[in-house]
Amino acid sequence: MEMSEAKLDGNAIAGLLREIFTMEMTTSETTCAGCGSVSVVGRVDVYLNAPGVVVRCPSCEQVLMRIVHGRGRYWLDLRGTRCLEFVAPD
């Protein structure tokens, strides 16, 4: 299977992000550390069939995030994200 066949948008990880951040994150904005493109998380490219979840920039395809969940823990790698901006809950 080609990687493009498994590509979903950021809404595919809405539940996972909600578990980590306890708020709606698909409307937050991420800035790519590679190309500087700003994207709403709901519009990023998501690959669920990797070791964990891989989130890529829709502009340059750089990895923005890696999320692994197992044994009661989360590992969140954001090194491809220059900035993650979201509205604080009321």
CORFENQUI-V221045 format. One record per residue. PHI is phi as a letter, one per 20 degrees, with the letter a starting at -180 (999 if undefined). Layout:
phi->{PHI PHI}
//
This chain:
phi->{999 f g f f e f c e f f f d g f f f f f e e l b f d f e f d d d f f e d n f d c f g f d f e c c e e d f n d d d d f f e d m f f e b c c c c a l m c c d c d d f e d f b c d b e f f f}
//
